[in-house]
Amino acid sequence: MRKILILFCVLMIGIGMFAQSAVTASGGDAGGSSGSVSYSIGQVFCSTNAGTGGQIIEGVQQPYEIYDVIELPRAMSISISVFPNPTSDFLTLSVEGDDLGTMEMAMFDISGKEILQKRIASSETNIDMKALPSATYFVRVTKGKNEVKTFKIVKN
């Protein structure tokens, strides 16, 4: 009886070392002629192991973050704003600074398609949005090849 108890304890410890447990919202198995995969929804587990040849990231469901980092060159001293937002007819792009004439603006739809592009020639640029459907748009202001600022615009 003692041998069976020791064997049971060793097996349970061995199984516990290799098992995964988590609280998930959902999951399942999907398969096809090329193979199968098991998946989970709502579980985030991540472990990073680094060595001299690189690193490996293990995880059941890999988390990710998207960063949008824009740094203005130190020489730029400008202030940019758009109004009104949300809008229905016209959008006004206001630029204060000494870099007028060297900056451009471009408007994109949610899929990234460029709708409008123009040079910023004065401190206030009006953008006609009457003909555009109600949606979310992005206005990007650039100076040369440098992105200065991007605005998310909602059109009613």
Backbone as CSV, one residue per row, in Angstrom:
resi,resn,N_x,N_y,N_z,CA_x,CA_y,CA_z,C_x,C_y,C_z
1,MET,0.808,-1.187,0.000,0.000,0.000,0.000,0.859,1.262,0.000
2,ARG,1.965,1.193,0.735,2.864,2.335,0.825,3.489,2.631,-0.530
3,LYS,3.860,1.612,-1.282,4.448,1.801,-2.608,3.448,2.450,-3.557
4,ILE,2.221,2.051,-3.476,1.180,2.631,-4.339,0.968,4.104,-3.996
5,LEU,0.971,4.444,-2.732,0.808,5.825,-2.310,1.972,6.688,-2.788
6,ILE,3.180,6.197,-2.679,4.367,6.937,-3.147,4.320,7.092,-4.670
7,LEU,3.970,6.023,-5.357,3.851,6.093,-6.823,2.774,7.097,-7.229
8,PHE,1.645,7.097,-6.558,0.577,8.048,-6.847,1.051,9.491,-6.633
9,CYS,1.754,9.759,-5.528,2.258,11.111,-5.237,3.275,11.553,-6.292
10,VAL,4.168,10.674,-6.695,5.173,11.010,-7.712,4.489,11.312,-9.045
11,LEU,3.517,10.504,-9.439,2.788,10.752,-10.677,2.036,12.073,-10.637
12,MET,1.400,12.376,-9.529,0.645,13.624,-9.425,1.583,14.836,-9.475
13,ILE,2.721,14.763,-8.843,3.696,15.857,-8.893,4.226,16.004,-10.310
14,GLY,4.530,14.897,-10.969,5.028,14.935,-12.345,4.011,15.496,-13.310
15,ILE,2.759,15.104,-13.162,1.703,15.624,-14.032,1.484,17.106,-13.753
16,GLY,1.511,17.519,-12.497,1.308,18.917,-12.127,2.396,19.838,-12.662
17,MET,3.598,19.303,-12.859,4.687,20.134,-13.364,4.496,20.475,-14.834
18,PHE,3.805,19.679,-15.576,3.674,19.887,-17.016,2.273,20.337,-17.435
19,ALA,1.359,20.415,-16.517,-0.010,20.774,-16.874,-0.184,22.287,-16.886
20,GLN,-1.101,22.746,-17.707,-1.467,24.156,-17.743,-2.879,24.287,-17.217
21,SER,-3.103,25.363,-16.481,-4.460,25.618,-16.029,-4.720,27.110,-16.158
22,ALA,-5.943,27.452,-16.499,-6.308,28.851,-16.658,-7.811,28.986,-16.641
23,VAL,-8.252,30.197,-16.357,-9.665,30.516,-16.443,-9.859,31.240,-17.765
24,THR,-10.621,30.653,-18.667,-10.823,31.247,-19.986,-12.298,31.494,-20.235
25,ALA,-12.578,32.423,-21.147,-13.954,32.730,-21.507,-14.534,31.670,-22.435
26,SER,-13.694,31.147,-23.320,-14.141,30.158,-24.291,-12.918,29.517,-24.919
27,GLY,-13.142,28.578,-25.797,-12.047,27.907,-26.487,-12.569,26.720,-27.252
28,GLY,-11.656,26.020,-27.874,-12.070,24.837,-28.611,-10.955,24.299,-29.477
29,ASP,-11.329,23.417,-30.370,-10.394,22.804,-31.308,-10.907,23.043,-32.722
30,ALA,-9.995,23.356,-33.617,-10.340,23.518,-35.024,-9.402,22.636,-35.830
31,GLY,-9.942,21.987,-36.832,-9.123,21.090,-37.626,-9.531,21.090,-39.077
32,GLY,-8.616,20.669,-39.894,-8.867,20.575,-41.319,-7.933,19.552,-41.922
33,SER,-7.848,19.525,-43.244,-6.998,18.534,-43.906,-5.520,18.805,-43.672
34,SER,-5.164,20.056,-43.316,-3.753,20.398,-43.094,-3.291,20.157,-41.675
35,GLY,-4.211,20.003,-40.742,-3.829,19.807,-39.348,-4.905,20.301,-38.418
36,SER,-4.529,20.469,-37.151,-5.494,20.934,-36.161,-4.811,21.890,-35.205
37,VAL,-5.625,22.663,-34.495,-5.112,23.608,-33.518,-6.125,23.720,-32.381
38,SER,-5.617,23.880,-31.179,-6.454,24.143,-30.016,-6.289,25.613,-29.674
39,TYR,-7.363,26.268,-29.275,-7.285,27.692,-28.988,-8.082,28.020,-27.733
40,SER,-7.743,29.172,-27.157,-8.467,29.664,-26.000,-8.746,31.143,-26.195
41,ILE,-9.823,31.610,-25.605,-10.204,33.014,-25.668,-10.245,33.537,-24.250
42,GLY,-9.536,34.632,-24.011,-9.571,35.256,-22.706,-8.432,34.888,-21.802
43,GLN,-7.496,34.110,-22.264,-6.365,33.704,-21.447,-5.111,34.375,-21.980
44,VAL,-4.412,35.074,-21.125,-3.149,35.683,-21.514,-2.071,35.139,-20.600
45,PHE,-1.087,34.498,-21.184,0.041,33.966,-20.450,1.263,34.210,-21.299
46,CYS,2.285,34.733,-20.722,3.462,35.035,-21.510,4.703,34.840,-20.652
47,SER,5.707,34.213,-21.219,6.985,34.015,-20.553,8.084,34.234,-21.587
48,THR,9.072,35.034,-21.248,10.160,35.332,-22.171,11.444,34.705,-21.668
49,ASN,12.118,33.971,-22.537,13.405,33.370,-22.226,14.437,33.905,-23.199
50,ALA,15.491,34.502,-22.679,16.519,35.104,-23.530,17.834,34.356,-23.366
51,GLY,18.563,34.306,-24.458,19.879,33.691,-24.457,20.810,34.473,-25.369
52,THR,21.993,33.955,-25.614,22.955,34.672,-26.458,22.536,34.683,-27.923
53,GLY,21.756,33.697,-28.353,21.328,33.621,-29.745,20.030,34.350,-30.039
54,GLY,19.389,34.932,-29.034,18.124,35.629,-29.237,17.178,35.358,-28.091
55,GLN,15.923,35.544,-28.345,14.925,35.287,-27.309,13.725,34.558,-27.890
56,ILE,13.032,33.870,-27.022,11.830,33.147,-27.412,10.725,33.571,-26.463
57,ILE,9.553,33.803,-26.997,8.419,34.191,-26.174,7.404,33.062,-26.230
58,GLU,7.189,32.438,-25.083,6.221,31.353,-24.981,4.904,31.935,-24.514
59,GLY,3.830,31.344,-24.936,2.542,31.804,-24.443,1.414,31.080,-25.111
60,VAL,0.346,30.951,-24.386,-0.831,30.323,-24.938,-1.507,31.300,-25.893
61,GLN,-1.626,32.540,-25.453,-2.212,33.585,-26.277,-1.309,34.795,-26.109
62,GLN,-0.622,35.186,-27.163,0.358,36.252,-27.066,-0.320,37.612,-26.954
63,PRO,-0.011,38.381,-25.914,-0.538,39.742,-25.835,0.293,40.656,-26.719
64,TYR,-0.314,41.742,-27.177,0.434,42.718,-27.963,-0.093,44.101,-27.674
65,GLU,0.756,45.076,-27.886,0.379,46.462,-27.726,0.885,47.227,-28.928
66,ILE,0.115,48.218,-29.346,0.522,49.065,-30.450,0.851,50.430,-29.879
67,TYR,2.060,50.877,-30.128,2.490,52.179,-29.656,2.584,53.129,-30.826
68,ASP,2.123,54.346,-30.630,2.247,55.388,-31.633,3.086,56.491,-31.000
69,VAL,4.368,56.504,-31.282,5.275,57.462,-30.684,5.722,58.434,-31.760
70,ILE,5.427,59.703,-31.541,5.823,60.740,-32.473,6.595,61.784,-31.688
71,GLU,7.828,62.020,-32.060,8.615,63.041,-31.401,8.871,64.174,-32.368
72,LEU,8.569,65.374,-31.923,8.828,66.543,-32.747,10.300,66.910,-32.650
73,PRO,10.898,67.331,-33.766,12.259,67.841,-33.671,12.296,69.031,-32.716
74,ARG,13.390,69.202,-31.990,13.490,70.253,-30.982,13.310,71.648,-31.574
75,ALA,13.654,71.846,-32.832,13.562,73.163,-33.439,12.123,73.564,-33.744
76,MET,11.198,72.584,-33.776,9.808,72.897,-34.107,9.099,73.462,-32.887
77,SER,8.493,74.604,-33.050,7.671,75.180,-31.988,6.346,75.579,-32.622
78,ILE,5.473,74.589,-32.766,4.197,74.833,-33.427,3.072,74.285,-32.573
79,SER,1.888,74.791,-32.822,0.683,74.317,-32.155,-0.339,74.013,-33.245
80,ILE,-0.888,72.807,-33.229,-1.825,72.381,-34.262,-3.102,71.895,-33.589
81,SER,-4.247,72.298,-34.125,-5.522,71.817,-33.606,-6.527,71.732,-34.746
82,VAL,-7.557,70.921,-34.550,-8.659,70.815,-35.500,-9.956,71.040,-34.742
83,PHE,-10.908,71.669,-35.409,-12.215,71.914,-34.799,-13.228,72.157,-35.896
84,PRO,-14.502,71.969,-35.683,-15.094,71.214,-34.575,-14.921,69.716,-34.804
85,ASN,-14.871,68.973,-33.749,-14.733,67.527,-33.839,-15.621,66.910,-32.770
86,PRO,-16.686,66.233,-33.117,-17.146,65.787,-34.430,-17.661,66.954,-35.280
87,THR,-17.674,66.719,-36.587,-18.093,67.730,-37.537,-19.114,67.148,-38.502
88,SER,-19.790,68.041,-39.233,-20.726,67.563,-40.246,-20.476,68.216,-41.598
89,ASP,-19.949,69.446,-41.618,-19.745,70.149,-42.889,-18.276,70.468,-43.161
90,PHE,-17.692,71.321,-42.316,-16.324,71.774,-42.522,-15.481,71.477,-41.302
91,LEU,-14.213,71.236,-41.538,-13.234,71.025,-40.488,-12.180,72.102,-40.660
92,THR,-11.754,72.731,-39.587,-10.731,73.771,-39.649,-9.463,73.256,-38.998
93,LEU,-8.364,73.299,-39.723,-7.047,72.917,-39.234,-6.311,74.210,-38.902
94,SER,-5.978,74.403,-37.644,-5.323,75.628,-37.194,-3.876,75.320,-36.833
95,VAL,-2.946,76.074,-37.435,-1.516,75.868,-37.194,-0.919,77.194,-36.747
96,GLU,-0.272,77.191,-35.596,0.417,78.379,-35.110,1.903,78.075,-35.051
97,GLY,2.706,78.876,-35.725,4.149,78.689,-35.739,4.736,79.290,-36.987
98,ASP,6.026,79.141,-37.138,6.719,79.757,-38.264,7.018,78.791,-39.399
99,ASP,6.439,77.614,-39.384,6.739,76.604,-40.396,5.661,76.489,-41.467
100,LEU,4.782,77.491,-41.584,3.729,77.434,-42.596,4.346,77.416,-43.988
101,GLY,3.706,76.744,-44.894,4.211,76.631,-46.253,5.133,75.442,-46.444
102,THR,5.693,74.908,-45.354,6.559,73.735,-45.456,5.851,72.488,-44.945
103,MET,4.605,72.661,-44.477,3.865,71.519,-43.943,2.728,71.149,-44.884
104,GLU,2.339,69.874,-44.831,1.231,69.368,-45.629,0.285,68.601,-44.728
105,MET,-0.957,68.477,-45.174,-1.921,67.654,-44.466,-2.485,66.626,-45.433
106,ALA,-2.851,65.480,-44.890,-3.483,64.425,-45.682,-4.605,63.834,-44.848
107,MET,-5.728,63.510,-45.501,-6.860,62.892,-44.828,-7.020,61.470,-45.338
108,PHE,-7.248,60.544,-44.413,-7.400,59.127,-44.730,-8.703,58.616,-44.150
109,ASP,-9.296,57.614,-44.821,-10.461,56.963,-44.238,-9.983,55.870,-43.293
110,ILE,-10.891,55.156,-42.691,-10.549,54.157,-41.678,-9.734,53.001,-42.243
111,SER,-9.848,52.750,-43.560,-9.080,51.661,-44.172,-7.688,52.112,-44.610
112,GLY,-7.371,53.406,-44.454,-6.048,53.906,-44.809,-5.961,54.508,-46.196
113,LYS,-7.077,54.589,-46.903,-7.100,55.168,-48.243,-7.033,56.690,-48.137
114,GLU,-6.095,57.284,-48.892,-5.944,58.737,-48.858,-7.076,59.388,-49.631
115,ILE,-7.759,60.322,-48.986,-8.897,61.012,-49.578,-8.507,62.395,-50.079
116,LEU,-7.626,63.062,-49.347,-7.292,64.451,-49.638,-5.865,64.727,-49.212
117,GLN,-5.177,65.560,-49.992,-3.839,65.999,-49.614,-3.679,67.441,-50.069
118,LYS,-3.157,68.290,-49.188,-2.926,69.681,-49.564,-1.832,70.293,-48.703
119,ARG,-1.199,71.321,-49.271,-0.162,72.074,-48.562,-0.844,73.053,-47.614
120,ILE,-0.275,73.225,-46.434,-0.799,74.173,-45.463,-0.142,75.516,-45.742
121,ALA,-0.928,76.459,-46.263,-0.376,77.747,-46.689,-0.709,78.881,-45.727
122,SER,-1.707,78.702,-44.869,-2.067,79.766,-43.943,-2.287,79.182,-42.550
123,SER,-2.539,80.047,-41.591,-2.688,79.580,-40.213,-3.972,78.776,-40.011
124,GLU,-4.974,78.975,-40.887,-6.193,78.175,-40.814,-6.514,77.600,-42.185
125,THR,-6.700,76.291,-42.238,-7.032,75.595,-43.473,-8.400,74.952,-43.297
126,ASN,-9.344,75.278,-44.174,-10.681,74.690,-44.115,-10.738,73.447,-44.995
127,ILE,-11.354,72.411,-44.462,-11.486,71.141,-45.174,-12.978,70.874,-45.335
128,ASP,-13.442,70.773,-46.567,-14.853,70.530,-46.857,-15.142,69.036,-46.706
129,MET,-16.051,68.713,-45.798,-16.389,67.314,-45.532,-17.844,66.999,-45.856
130,LYS,-18.550,67.912,-46.522,-19.968,67.707,-46.823,-20.211,66.463,-47.662
131,ALA,-19.363,66.230,-48.666,-19.578,65.122,-49.594,-19.137,63.776,-49.028
132,LEU,-18.439,63.772,-47.909,-17.949,62.520,-47.336,-19.038,61.851,-46.511
133,PRO,-19.092,60.520,-46.521,-20.086,59.815,-45.697,-19.730,59.915,-44.209
134,SER,-20.702,59.713,-43.362,-20.469,59.702,-41.919,-19.568,58.532,-41.577
135,ALA,-18.426,58.845,-40.966,-17.446,57.811,-40.631,-16.343,58.431,-39.778
136,THR,-15.321,57.635,-39.497,-14.137,58.103,-38.783,-13.028,58.317,-39.799
137,TYR,-12.329,59.451,-39.696,-11.241,59.799,-40.599,-10.019,60.183,-39.784
138,PHE,-8.873,60.202,-40.450,-7.633,60.618,-39.819,-7.017,61.734,-40.644
139,VAL,-6.599,62.805,-39.969,-5.893,63.908,-40.617,-4.471,63.880,-40.096
140,ARG,-3.512,63.720,-41.010,-2.099,63.659,-40.647,-1.400,64.906,-41.159
141,VAL,-0.675,65.578,-40.280,0.102,66.766,-40.635,1.567,66.374,-40.656
142,THR,2.250,66.697,-41.766,3.664,66.350,-41.921,4.477,67.582,-42.287
143,LYS,5.744,67.526,-41.957,6.714,68.539,-42.375,7.853,67.776,-43.020
144,GLY,7.935,67.872,-44.343,8.900,67.044,-45.062,8.467,65.593,-44.961
145,LYS,9.355,64.734,-44.476,9.028,63.324,-44.297,8.681,63.010,-42.848
146,ASN,8.669,64.035,-41.993,8.389,63.832,-40.573,6.919,64.056,-40.267
147,GLU,6.318,63.109,-39.563,4.941,63.263,-39.123,4.941,64.164,-37.901
148,VAL,4.125,65.205,-37.942,4.056,66.161,-36.839,2.932,65.776,-35.884
149,LYS,1.736,65.524,-36.426,0.604,65.168,-35.578,-0.468,64.488,-36.422
150,THR,-1.216,63.577,-35.799,-2.339,62.919,-36.456,-3.571,63.089,-35.582
151,PHE,-4.693,63.438,-36.222,-5.956,63.645,-35.533,-6.964,62.598,-35.980
152,LYS,-7.783,62.133,-35.046,-8.911,61.260,-35.364,-10.140,62.154,-35.448
153,ILE,-10.812,62.149,-36.600,-11.951,63.026,-36.852,-13.212,62.166,-37.013
154,VAL,-14.295,62.576,-36.383,-15.570,61.889,-36.519,-16.483,62.793,-37.333
155,LYS,-17.030,62.272,-38.438,-17.948,63.019,-39.275,-19.350,62.489,-39.040
156,ASN,-20.256,63.397,-38.642,-21.651,63.002,-38.378,-22.418,62.881,-39.681
